Amino acid sequence: MCHMCRSGLECFVLPYDVLVIGRPSCDLVFTGLPSWPNVGREIFAQSLTVSAGGAFNAVAALHRLGLESGLVGFVGSDSWSERCLDAIRSEGVPTDLLLALDRPLPSVSVCLTHAGDRGFVTYEPPAEDVRDAFIEHALDVVVRQCGGYLLCWLTDQLPAFAAAARARGMRVLVDCGWNETWLASEQIRALMPLADVVFANEPEASMITGEADPLLAVRRLGELAPFVVVKRGVAGSSAVVEGREYHAPTEPVEVVDATGAGDCFSAGFLYGWHRGLAVESCLRLGNICGGMSVAVPGGYAGAPTEAELLLRAQHCGISLVPAGA
């Protein structure tokens, strides 16, 4: 059932505040390692958690904060895809925007966590035909959806996604993602201004700008796009908006598993931005969400509900009054 939006184009009647483009994966998270693995030697983890991950981390975190989020991804007919679907449904997130294909398409990551950091081994079978079909599907969803926000990876598909989203009145947020060749390319720098907000973590910011010093990397990143946000782990977070810098420290937390912490940060930041809060308040809300997520194994398992976030924000003295009010 459709209606006509203000652009005069047909659109979905769906309650989505945020569309997230990306593939869900299945994460096997090993925590409590005594050391990093060495070749030819065996170590034992204290616990193992199996969780949906990938793009679903941000979707689940946003959903818990009361923002209706739709996952625009794809799944196959394999057991790993079924695990992802079960987790998505258990969080109460709709699956109607997923492209379901009748073929095995496993996406599996083994996450090893130790000393506050993590390493990944990921398997995704190469499937160029699926990639092309998914991009076509994602664009079809975006061109028929009105309002709200689009959150996606900063890839060479951004011009098409951004144009379609803006035609529907959406703001565009992108995450740089880790690919060393791509991060060091001129193309990523050229694409960044197409987004309303660019998210990066410290290593990504350093790789893009060539600056080893974190604060210099933040400033250089701010010269490439009008609104950038850098997730800095224990150092908190920073932003540069039209040349003006903002910095927000975070409270110390015991890191059990940092998988998905950046996604949960982005959800908290977007929650504040959606409410019209000042940039510093958005950063601090992002810090809270990211900090709460690392206390529990799994990318989104520790992500707070809206009530939990607001309670923590009140305790931390974060202003929840819209900027300019």
N, C-alpha and C positions, 0 to 999 in steps of 0.2 A: 504494500500500500504506500503510495507516494503523495507528495504535495509539491507545490511550486515554491522554491525559496526566493529570497529577494533578488537573486541573480537571474531569475526567470527560467532556471533549469530544473529538470526533474531531480529529486533527491530522496534519500532514504528517510523514513520517519523513525529515527533511532535516537536513543537518549545518550549518545556518546559525547563526552566532553573532550576526550583525547583519542586520537587514532595512533596506534603504535605499529610501525611497519618493521617486521623482522621475524626471524624464524625461532620458534620455541625449540628447546633442546632438552635432553635428559642429562642431568648432572649427577655423577657419583662422587660424593665429597668425602674424602678421608681426612679426619681431624685427629689431633693428639699424636702426631708423628714425633718420634724422638730425634730425628734428623732428616735431612733430605736424602733420598735414595742414592745409593752408589752402585755402579755397575758390578754385577756379580754377587751382590749382597742383598739379603732380605731384611726388611724392617716391618714392624707391626703398628698399625694405627689403633687408637683407642676407640674410635667409633666410625661408622659409615652411615651416611645419609644419602638417600636417593631422592632427587627433587627435580621438578621441572625448572628449566632455566632459560638462558638465552634472552630473547626479547620479552619473554613472559615475566621476567623479574620486574621490569618497570611497570608492566600492565597490572600485576598483582599488587605492587606497592601503591600505585595510583588508585586502584579499586578500593583498597583498605582505607584510603584517605577520603573516600566519598566522591571521587571523580570517576564518572562512568567512562571506562576505557575499553576500547575495542582492539583486539589483536588481529592485525592484518598479516597473516603468515601462511605457512603451508605445512601439512603433515602427510605422512604416507600410511600404508596399511600394515606396517611392522609393529612389533611389540613395544618398541621404544616410543613410537608415535602414540600408541595407545596409552602408555604411562603418562605422557605429556597431557593428552586429552583428559584423562582422569583427574590430574592435578588441576587443570584449568577449570574443569567443572566443579571441583570441590571448593574452589575459591569463589564460586558464583559468577565467574566471568563467562559471557556468552562465547560460543564457538562459531557463530554464524558468518563471521568475516574470514574464517580460515579456508584456504583452498585445500580440499581433501582429495588426494590422488591415490588411485588403487594400484600402488606399487610400493615396494619397500624403500623407505627414505629415512633411515635412521640418522639422527644427529645426537651424538653422545660425547660428553666431556668427562674425563676423569680429573678431578681437582684434588691436588695434594696441598695441604695447608701446614705451615710450620713457621714459627717465629714471627707471627703477624703478617706473613705474606703467603702467596699461593702460586702454584704452577699448574699448567693445564696440558693434557693430551686430549685432542679432539679428533673425532672421526665423522666426516660427512662425505658420502660418496659423490664423486663428480657427476653432475647432471645438468648440462647446459640447457637442454630443452625444458627442464623444470624451472630453471632460473628465468628463462624468457617467459614462460607461462605465468610464473609468479609475478614478475614485474607488470605484465599486462593486467593480471588480476588486481594487483595493488592500485594501479592507476585507475582502473574501473571503479574501485571502491571510493577512492579519494574524489573523483570527479562527480560522484553522486552523493557526497556527504557535505553537510553544511556546518559552518561555525566551529568554534572550539580550536583545538590545537592538533598539529601533526608532529609526532616525534619519530625520527628515523635516523639511520646511520648516515654519516657524511660520505656518500659514494658518488660515482659518476652519474647516478640516476637522479641526483638531487635537483637539477634544473627542471626536469619533467614533474617530479613530485611537488616541488615548491610552487611551480606555476599552477598546477591543478589545485593545490591547497589554497593558494591565495585567491583564486577565482571563486572559491567557496567561503571566503572570509576567515580562513584559518591562519593562525600564526604558526610559524615553522621553527621547530627546535631540532637540532642535530647533535649527535654524539660522534666524536671522531673515530673511536674504535682503534684497536691495535693492529696495524699492518705497517711494518717499518718502511717498506718501499713506497707505499701510498702516502704515509705521513711525511716523507722526505720529498715528495713530488711538488712541482709547481702547480699542478692541477688542483690539489686540495686547497691551496692558498687562494686560488682564483674562485673556488666555489663557496668559500666560507661567507662572503658577504650576502649570499642568497638566503641565509637563515636569519631569523629574528634573534635566536640565541644559539651560540655554539658552546657545547660542553666538551671539556677535555680533562684528562688527569695530568699530573705533573710530567710523567715520562712522555706522554703524547705532546704536551706543550713544548717540551724541550726538543723533541724530534722534529716538530714542525718549524720551530724558530731557530734551532741550532744553538740555543742558549742553555748552558748547563746550570746556571743559577736559576732557581725556581721563580724568584720575583722578577728577574729580567725576562724570563720566558713568558710570564703572565703579561708583562707590559708589551713585549713584542707581539704577542698574540692579539692584544688589544689594538694594535696598529693594522691588523689584517681584517678585522670585522668590527662592527659597531657595538656588539654586545657579546662578550665572551665570559664564560664561567669556568674556573679551573678547580677541580677537586684535588685537595692536597693531603688527604689522609690525616695523619695525626696533627698536621699543621693547620687543619681546618679547610677553608676555601677562600677563593678570591674571585673578583669580577672586575672587568673593565667595561664601562658603559660610556660610549661617546668620549673616550679619553679619561674619564674619571675612575679612579681605583677605589675598590671596596675590599675589605679583608674581614673575615670572621673566624675567630678561633673556635676550637671544639673542645669538649670535655674529654679527659682521658677515659678510655674504655679498654677492657680486656678483649683482645681479638681472638675469637674462636675460629671464625671463617670469614674472610673478607670477600668471598664470592658475591657478586651482585651489589656490593656496597655503593658503587657509583650509580647504578640504576636506581637504588632507593634514595640516594641523595637527589638525583634529578627529579624524582617524584615529589620529594619534600619541597624542593625549590619551586617546581611548577605549581604546587598547591598554594604557596605564598604568592606567586606571581598572578595566579588566577584570581586571588582575592585582592589584588591591587596593592600588596604590601611593599614597603621600601626594599631596595635591593639587599641591604644588610640583614633584614628580617628573613628574606627568602634564603639567603645563604645560611643563616643560623638554623632555619627549619630543615634545610637540606642536610646540614651537619648532624642534626638530631636523628633524622631518618637513617642516614648512613651509619651513624654510630650504633643505633639500636640493632641494625641488621647484622653487624659483625659479631654480635654476642651469641648468635644461634647459627648452627650449620645450615646451609642452603641459602640460595640467593635472595629469597624474599621472606623466609620463615620468621625472621625477627622484625620485619617491617611493621611499624606501628599502625594502629587504627587512627582515625581522625581524633577521637576522644583522647587517646594516649598521647598523640602529638601535641594537642592543645594544652593538656595538663603539664607536659614537660616544658612547653614553651612558656607557660605561666610561671613555672618554677624557675626558669632561667631568665625571666624578665624580658622576654622578647615582645616587642610591640606588635600587636595584631590589628592595629588601626591602619586602614588604607592610607597610602601616601597621599598627602595633600588634603586629607579630610580634616 
